[in-house]
Amino acid sequence: CKIVGDARTEAEGLDLFRACNPRLMTLDLLMPESEQLGADDLFATIRKDSPTTAIVVISIQPRDPNADFLAAGAVAYMEKNINVFDQLAATLKNLFPELAAP
């Protein structure tokens, strides 16, 4: 994997997504919202523009049942805590076999 961009706002995230066309994208729900776009809007736009892009949603808050990103196509919803990295690594290795050690 190669990190191709890091955005401060959802609007920057959309610009980077469109410029880089990544296979995997992380979306932090608590990043500062831009006036044009919120996290829900960014997620929906990415799903529409590129249904094959794997999106990992990350939040410091527990999953909100009213915003079910998993049902909408996210590959994972991770709460920011120390215990999620092994789970995320396993999920990504299943999606991207090239990440698995030989």
N, C-alpha and C positions, 0 to 999 in steps of 0.2 A: 504494500500500500504506500501511496505517496500523498502527503497532504498538499493539496493544490490551492487552498485558500482558507482564510479565517475571517469571518465577518463580525462586525460589531452590532449590526442591526439586521432586521429581516429584509429591508430593501437591499442592503449590501449583499446579504445571503442570496437573494434572488439574482442579482447581477452576477455574482460569482458562479452560481449554479448554471446560469445560461452561458457564461463564458467558458467554463471548464467542463461541463457535461459529465459530472462524476458518476461513478457506479455506486458509490456509497456516500451518504451525507448524514451528518448529525445535526439535529435541530434542538437547540436549547430553548425551552419555553419561557425562560425568564430573562432573555436578552432584551435590551431596550427596544421598545417598539418604535418604528418609524411612523411618520404621519400617514404614509401611503399604505402600510402593510402591517399586519399582525402575524403572530406565529401560526394561527389557524389558516390564515390566507396563504402564507408561504407554503405550508404543507399541502394545501389543496392545489395550489398552482404547480408545485413540483409533481404531484401525483398525476395531474392532467397533462403536463408537458412531457413527462418522462415516467410512464408507469413502471418501467423496469429499474429505476434508481432505487436502491435500498436506502430507507430512511430510518435512522435510530433517533427516537425522541428522548430527550434528556430533561429532567426537571428535578428541582430540589423538593418539590411537593409530591405527595402520593398521587397516583393516577386519578384524574378527575373523570368520573363515569359519564359526565355530560360531554366530554371531548374525547371520544374513543378513537384514538389514533390507530390502534391495532386493527380495529374493524375496518378502518379506512385505508389500510395497506402498509402501516409502519411495520418494520421487521422486529422492532423491540421498543419497549418503553422502559427506560431505566431511571430509577430514582438515584440522585446523587448521594451515594454513600460508599464506603470503602468495600462493601461486600458485593458490588455488582460487576466488577471487572472480569472475574472468571466467567460469569454468566454471559456477559457481552462477548468475550473472546470466543466462547463456544458457539454462540449464535453466528458470529461473523465467519468463523471457520467453516460452518456448514454452508453459508452462502457463497463464500470465496475460498474454495479448497486450496488455492495457492498460498493462503496464510498458514496452513498447517505445516508444522515442521516435517521435513522428510524422514 
